Amino acid sequence: MDNQGVLAVISGFSGAGKGTLMRALLERYDNYALSISATTRAPREGEVDGREYFFKTREEFEQMIEHDELVEYAQYVGNYYGTPKEYVFSNLKAGKDVLLEIEIQGALKIKKKFPEAVLIFVTPPSAGELRNRLAGRGTETPEKIAARLSRAAEESKQMDDYDFILVNDEVDRCVEEMHALIQAMHARTENHKTLIEKIKEEMKQF
Amino acid sequence: MDNQGVLAVISGFSGAGKGTLMRALLERYDNYALSISATTRAPREGEVDGREYFFKTREEFEQMIEHDELVEYAQYVGNYYGTPKEYVFSNLKAGKDVLLEIEIQGALKIKKKFPEAVLIFVTPPSAGELRNRLAGRGTETPEKIAARLSRAAEESKQMDDYDFILVNDEVDRCVEEMHALIQAMHARTENHKTLIEKIKEEMKQF
């Protein structure tokens, strides 16, 4: 369908600044909707249903799986996490660009199922910079930082499977780059099928 | 290689405004180089070797074919026309984005040989608008216009093979859209192979 929004799937190392980038996009521009995950884990203090997550019982979640109502899902530490289709596709249909932050395995699952999804990987300019940022937060134990870095090393092996790499060296520039990239994707041929058919049809008279 | 330029292959109906768009890009921004074709046809008055075309003898051109020095080539009304590799790839290597205007068959040949090429099709918003523009020029006979429209009808069948469709309804907007699109393509993963390898390597210490 023409004038559909773009499904932008965003991954990156913990500490790469994904959250900041996405918040900035949502603040600066009106065309974005942030995909909200469903989960069976209990709400934490201050979390609101439909804002941080859609909170579901195990039974409800398994019904969603059964009815193919999820873009993807996974289990993590005994709880389900997944992306409800309804929210994503109703927003895309309304012309909104949907931002979906998700780890690599989930992102690749989405790409397989929805090849029109645009996979964006956010990385700091170097591994050293990632370590500095994580250490600089001063909020985590050396063990936690080591665990994050070791996970990043694992994740780096799949960077090649993404469509685009955004280097987050300067947040403001990176936000605008991500915005320009997602907007440019509106010109993809598959987004203009109706126009192409219309032109082909009209041209039959020539 | 990282920081390579983008090879932007631009096609579109005669009368879609490709020439105007490309001239505007070259005037407004420093990062573009316009690919120049080689041909065996004789120079017309005012044409300069290396500006409109690289003018070649038949023998020289056939040597270029033999030595695989052309991105693509074709014969048209008894003359060869082709795109010299040297100029395109030395500019890409220097980080310039190369604009290559070419008809559809040539564009598809290039995509097959160089999948990293970005194929952009420029179209007016409707077939009626194309007819109005061609008639509005007032420089061509009804027969010539009919021939152009009939060719456009033929060409419209292959619009789907392009990566991007740009609707040229307002030149200024379309120039900026094409620029933003080509710039966004710099973030493609294949353009960041060196960075990815560097990060993977550095992360082995974690």
Contacts between the chains, C-beta under 8 A, distances in Angstrom:
chain1	res1	chain2	res2	distance
A	121	B	189	7.6
A	123	B	195	7.8
A	123	B	199	6.5
A	125	B	195	7.8
A	126	B	198	7.3
A	126	B	199	6.8
A	126	B	202	6.4
A	127	B	199	5.5
A	127	B	202	3.5
A	127	B	203	4.8
A	127	B	205	7.7
A	127	B	206	7.2
A	128	B	202	6.8
A	131	B	206	7.7
A	146	B	206	7.4
A	149	B	203	7.4
A	149	B	206	3.8
A	150	B	206	5.3
A	152	B	203	6.2
A	152	B	206	6.7
A	153	B	203	3.9
A	153	B	204	6.7
A	153	B	206	4.5
A	156	B	196	7.5
A	156	B	199	5.5
A	156	B	200	4.8
A	156	B	203	5.1
A	157	B	200	6.8
A	159	B	189	7.2
A	159	B	196	4.9
A	159	B	199	7.4
A	159	B	200	7.6
A	160	B	189	6.1
A	160	B	196	6.3
A	162	B	189	5.4
A	163	B	188	6.9
A	163	B	189	6.3
A	164	B	187	4.4
A	164	B	188	5.9
A	164	B	189	6.3
A	165	B	187	6.1
A	165	B	188	7.8
A	165	B	189	5.4
A	165	B	191	7.9
A	165	B	192	4.3
A	165	B	195	7.0
A	165	B	196	7.0
A	166	B	187	5.9
A	167	B	192	7.8
A	167	B	195	7.1
A	177	B	184	7.9
A	177	B	187	6.8
A	180	B	180	5.2
A	180	B	183	6.8
A	180	B	184	5.5
A	181	B	184	4.4
A	181	B	187	5.8
A	183	B	180	6.8
A	184	B	177	7.9
A	184	B	180	5.5
A	184	B	181	4.4
A	184	B	184	3.9
A	184	B	185	7.8
A	185	B	184	7.8
A	187	B	120	8.0
A	187	B	164	4.4
A	187	B	165	6.1
A	187	B	166	5.9
A	187	B	177	6.8
A	187	B	181	5.8
A	188	B	163	6.9
A	188	B	164	5.9
A	188	B	165	7.8
A	189	B	121	7.6
A	189	B	159	7.2
A	189	B	160	6.1
A	189	B	162	5.4
A	189	B	163	6.3
A	189	B	164	6.3
A	189	B	165	5.4
A	191	B	165	7.8
A	192	B	165	4.3
A	192	B	167	7.8
A	195	B	123	7.8
A	195	B	125	7.9
A	195	B	165	7.1
A	195	B	167	7.1
A	196	B	156	7.5
A	196	B	159	4.9
A	196	B	160	6.3
A	196	B	165	7.0
A	198	B	126	7.3
A	199	B	123	6.5
A	199	B	126	6.7
A	199	B	127	5.5
A	199	B	156	5.5
A	199	B	159	7.4
A	200	B	153	8.0
A	200	B	156	4.8
A	200	B	157	6.7
A	200	B	159	7.6
A	202	B	126	6.4
A	202	B	127	3.5
A	202	B	128	6.7
A	203	B	127	4.8
A	203	B	149	7.4
A	203	B	152	6.2
A	203	B	153	3.9
A	203	B	156	5.1
A	204	B	153	6.7
A	205	B	127	7.7
A	206	B	127	7.2
A	206	B	131	7.7
A	206	B	146	7.4
A	206	B	149	3.9
A	206	B	150	5.3
A	206	B	152	6.7
A	206	B	153	4.5
